[in-house]
């Protein structure tokens, strides 16, 4: 069932940490984010989101600590700015068991794990979720993560995408080419579980990876998980245009967002692919009335940590905000961090010039994405304006105080959007890819589909049997 043109994609954007994007809100008396260590917390969240028919829970992750601000980790630790942070992958089986339709998208980096074991991990998750897993592909931007894995320093920004291209090529060969659809025969009479002639070594030898053999997992429902990617720099966009089935952005204004959506659409078209939905990061504070929502927002601002906000923006940009004049307009500078975040506050919107003080105040609640505050009708109006002005197809909804932020979305905002025909009333059947409007598997010219055309030779199969 294709997604209707007017229907939005809505994901819950969160992280396996007590402090995701709104640093300091863990201090609010109604906040329960410190329960992140409790599996029941994640099961309850999954059930709440499925009750609201949200498309997916979108789990962020970083492998490293935000130590750019003040040249150390102390401020990050004090404010719980994405530290402590646990592995998001471990949450998915429990959340899948508690739900039937909710998509489960996990962030995983191509920079610090070999594709051979990673491909098996994702196949396992796709089996356990019955085809509901998605992968947010990242190349990692924290230098601290590289150092702690024995790498002398973070690989250059564009070079990381070169590695990522080959990483995906290896994964596609393992997921799509190695096992035929009918390889698992379960023939008890012949005592054959898998027909060896139908399993093929991929024979990959590239610049960064050598993977000669076969995939260890049998074909999963989607084979290739649904692919998200957040590249917005020129090199990141080329990567997203080639691989992504959903492009995630975090623009601070509709002007910047409109440019990012247009750039993404142009890149995808240049890659010869059908349009790919662009999904914007957004934080919403919803209540019964505008006044109640504003009161809640003021409560959140009171506990939000301004230093924690600067810790996050320093990590995202690679610029130490502790060393800046807070009232001097931020100038664009090259870094190995998220270049599109630097550009969003310096170069993308010529009508706005941000000072570090303004940026720090902006990211206190909601991080580097915008915030909408009001009744369900007011917030829905704001969402419709963003869609109409930018062409964005959906939103990754970040939370403030939890679980009430998710309950506000499910109990107030979703019914309003459904009444306007902007959001589905029930899930479509099938895998995550099918629920989001595509077929059960990737289709050409996506490289995961085209790799299936290059069928291994009989000699390859013979080497495998040997």
N, C-alpha and C positions, 0 to 999 in steps of 0.2 A: 504494500500500500504506500504510494508516494506521499511525502509530506506536503500538505497543502501550502500554496504560495504564501498565504497569510499566517500560517501557523509558525510560531516561534520554536526554536530549540532552547530549552532551559535546563541547565546543569547546575548542581550544587557544587560550589568551588570551595574545597577545604583541604586540610593537611593533617597529618598524624603528629600534631604538636599542640600545645596550649596557646600558641601565639602565631596565627597565620599572617593576616594582612593588617589587622587593627591592633597594633601593639598596645598592651596594657589593659585591654578589656577583660582579661582574665580576673582583674580585681573587682569587677562589678558584682554586687551581691547576688544577682540572678544568673551569673555566668557559670556554666558547668564544664568549661573546656578542660579543666584539670582532670576530668574523667577520661581523658584520651587514652589512658592506660587500661581502661576497662573494656573488654570486648562487648559487653552489653551496651555500652554507650554507642558503639558503631552499629550494632544491630538495631537499636532504637532509631538511630538516624536513618538507616536504610529503609526501615518500615515507614517512617514519616515521609521521606521523599517519594517512595512508591505510592503512598496514599495520595500525594499531590500530583501523581503522574509525571514527575520530572523525568527527563530523558536519561540522565546519568548523574552519578556522583563523580566529580572530577577531582582526583587527589593530586595535589602538588607535591613536590619533593625537592630537596637540595641535599647534596652530599658535600658537606662542608659547613663552616660557621661564618657568620657575617662579621668579619674582622677588619673591614676597610675603615669603618668609622673609628677614629682615634687610634688606628693602627693596632687594634687588639680586640679580644673577644669579650672583655668585661661588660661593656654596655649591652651587648647582645644577650649575655647571660642574665644580667639584672632585669632586663625588660622582657625576657622570654621571646625575643625576636627570632622566631623559627628555630629556637633551641630551648629545651631539648626537642629532638625530632626523631621519630621512629620510622621504620621501614613501612611504606604504605602497602606494599604487595601483600604482606601478611594479613591484611584486613579483608581482602576480597573474598576468600571462600566463605567466611562467616556472613558477610553482607549478602553474598549470593544465595546462601542457604535460607536466609530470612526473607527473600524476595523472589519474585517470579519474572519481572520485566525490567527492573531498573538496570540501566547500563552502568558498568564499573570501569571507569577510565583511570589509569594509573600513569604517573610520570616516571620515566626511567631514562637514564642517561646512556648515550652511546660512547661516552668518553672513558669510562672506568670499568667496563665489564666486557669480556669477549662475547661476540655474538652467538657462539655455539651453545653455551649453557643458557644464555638469555632466551634464545629461540625456544628451547625446551620449556623454560619457565612460563613463557607466554602461551605455548600450546597447552600446557597443563591447566593454566587459568582459564583458557577458552573452553576446555572440556568441563571443568568444574562449574563454570558459570553458564554452561549450555549456550555458548556463543554470545555472551554479553560483555566481553572484555574489550576495552579500548586502550590504546597506547598513546600517551602524549610524549612525543619524541623530543628530547632536549640534548644539548651538547655540553651543558654545565658551564657556569660562568664564575664560580667562586674559586679563586686561586688556592684557598685553604684546602679544598677538596683534592686538588691535584697534588699538593705537597704531602698530604697525609697518605697518599697512595704511592709515594715514592717517585712521583714525577717532578722534575726540577721546577716546573712552573706551568701555568695554564698555557695550553697550545693556543696559537693565534686564532682570533675569531673566525676568519674565513677558512683557515685550515681545518678547524674543527668540523665544518660542514663538508669538506672534502672527505674526511674520515667517515662522517655520518652517511654520505652517499654510498660508500662501499659497505659499511655496516648493514645498511638496509638491503643492499644487493645480496649479501650473504644470507640474511634472514629470509628474504623472498625465496631464494633457492631452497633453503631448508624447509620452509613452510609449504611452498607451492609445487616444487619440482621433485623433491626427493621421494615422496610416496605417491603412487597412483591412487586414485579414488577407491579402487577395488583391491588394494593390496592386502587388507585384512580379510581373510576368507573364513576363518573359524571352522575349518573342515575337520571334524572329529574323526571321521572314518580314515582319512589319510594322515591324521596326526599333524596337520599343518595349520598353524595359527595365522602366519603371514606368508604370502607367496613371495619368495625371495626375488623372483624375476621382476616383480612390480615395485621394488624398492631400489633407489638409485643413488649412488654417491654424487655429490654435487660438483666435485672437482674444482673448487674455487681456489685460485691463486692470484692475489692482487697486490697492490702496493702496501696495504696495511694488514691484510688477513690472509691466512692460508687455511682452508677448511676442505680437506679432500673427501670426507666420508659422508655418511648418511645421517639424516635427522633421527633423533632417538625416540620421538613421539609419533604416534600414528596421527593421521589428519584430524584436526579439530573442526568444530562446526563452521567457523569462519576461515580456518587456515591462517590467514593474515588477520590480526586484530584490527578493529577500526582505528584508523590513524589520525591523531590530532598533532598539530605542530604550531609553534608560536613564533616562527621566524618572520620578522618585519623589516630587518635590514635588507639591503639589496641581495646579499648572498643568502641570507635566510629565506627571503621570498622565493628565490630560484629553487631552493631545496623544498619549500612548502608547496610550490606549484607542481613539482614533480611527484611528491609523495603524499601530501596531506589530503585527507577526506573532510577535515574540518580545520580551519585556521583560526587560532586563538590570538586575540590582540587585547591590549590594555591601554587604550587611548584616553588622555585626560579631558578631552573636549570633543564635541561633535565635529569641529573643523578638522582636528587631527584624525579622528575616526574615519571621516569621509574620505580623506586622502589615503588612509591605510586600506580601506575596503576597495577603493578604486585601484590602488597599486596591486593588491592581491588578485583582484579580478583580471587585471591586465596580464599579470604573470601566469595565471592559470590558463588563460586563453592562448598566450604565447606558447605554452607547453602543449597545446593541442587537446586539452582536457575540457570536459563539461564543467560548468560553474561549481565551485566548492563553497559551502557556507562559511561565512566569517562570523566568529562568535566573540563578542566583546565582554570583557570583565566589567561587572557592575555590582555595586552594593546597594541594597534597598532597605529602608527602614519604614515599615508599614504598620499602621494601627487603624483603629476604627475611624478616627478623625484626623485631619491635618494637625490639629493642636496636640493631640495625644502623640502623634508620630514625632513632631518637633520636640516635645518634652522628652521622649525617649532618646532622641538623637543628642540632645543636650546632656543627658545622663551619660551617654557613651563618651562624649567629648571630655567630660570631667575626669574619667578614668583613663582615657587614652594617653599613651606615653609619648611625649614629643621627642625624647631622645631615642626611644625605640623606633619611631618613624624614621628618624635620620639614619639609624643603623640599617634599616631595610633599604632606603633609597641609596645609601652609599654602596651597599652590596650590589644592588641592581645596576648602578651606573659605573661602578669602579672608581668613584670620586669620593674622597674623604670630606664629608660635609662638616666635620668638626674643624677642618682647616680653612674653611671658606668665610669670607665676609658675608654675613647673612643677608645684607641688603644690597649687595652688588649683583647685577643680573648674571645668571649662570651662563657661561660660555661653553659652546660645544668643544669637546675634546675627545680624542680617540682613546678607547680603552678596550680591554679584552672581555668586558662584561656584556651587558645587554645593550647593544648600540642603539636599538630602536627606542629604549627608554630614555637614553641621553637625548636623542633627536626629538622625542615627543615634547621635552621641556625646553629645547633650545632652538630647533631648526624647522620642525615640521609645520608649525603654525606661525606665520609671519605677523599675525595680529596680536600675539601674546608673548611677552618676555618675562620669564619667571626668575625671581630671586630665590636663593636657598631657603630663606624664611618662609616664603609663600609655598614652596614645594613641600617643606616639612609640615606646614599646617595642612596642606592638601592631603597628604598621605596618612595623616594621623588616624583617620577612620576610612577603611576601604582600600588602603594602599595606593597603587598608581592608577586605579580606575575611578570613575566618577561615582557619586552617591546620589540616590533619589530618596527624598523623604516626604511622606504624606500618607493620606488615606489610600486605599486600594485604587480608587478612581484616579486620584492625583498621580500616583506612581505609574499606573497603566497609561495615563495620558503622556507622561514623560517617556515611557518606553516606546510608545507609538511615534512620538516626535523623533526620537533617535533613529528608529527604523526608517521612517520616511525621509529623513534628512541625510542618511548615510548609506542605506541599503544593507545594513547589517542583518544577519539572519537569526541571530540568537544571542544568548547571554550566559556567561558563567557567573552565577550569583554568589558573591562572597558574603560571609557572615560577619556580624558584629558580636553581640552577646548571644551565646548559644545555650540551649536549643531554641530560644524564643525567636531568633532570626529566621530559622527554617520554618517554625510554626506560623510565623507571620506570612511567609511566602505561600505555604500550603493552604492555610485556612482563609486568607484574605485576598492575596494577589492572584493566585491561580484561578479561583472562581470568577474574578472580574475579567481576567484575560479570556477565559473560556466563554463568558457571556458575550464578549466582543468578537468571538471567532478567531482569536489570536493564539489559542492554545488548545491542544487536543483534549478530548474528554475521556479517551481511553487509549491504551497502548495498541499499536499494531502488532501482529504476531511476528514470530521469527527472531532472528539474531539482532544484535545491536545495529549492524549494518542495514538490515532490512527495516528495522524500526525507524531508522533515520532516513529512509526513502530510497536506498540503493538495493541492489540484488544481494543474494547470499554471499557472493564472493566478489572481489575486485574485478573490474572489467577494463579491457584495453581502452585507451593507451596507458593505463596505470602500469608502472613497471612490475608490480606484483603479479599482474595478469599476463604481461608479455613474457615474463620469464618462464611461464608454463609452456610457451610455444617451442622453446629450445629444449626438445626432449633428449634425455641422455641416450647414448648409443648402446647397442647390445654389448659392446666391449666393456662399457662402464658397468653394466649389470653383471657381466661375467667376473670382473674384478671384485665386485661386491660379494658375490657368492663364494669367491675364493677366500 
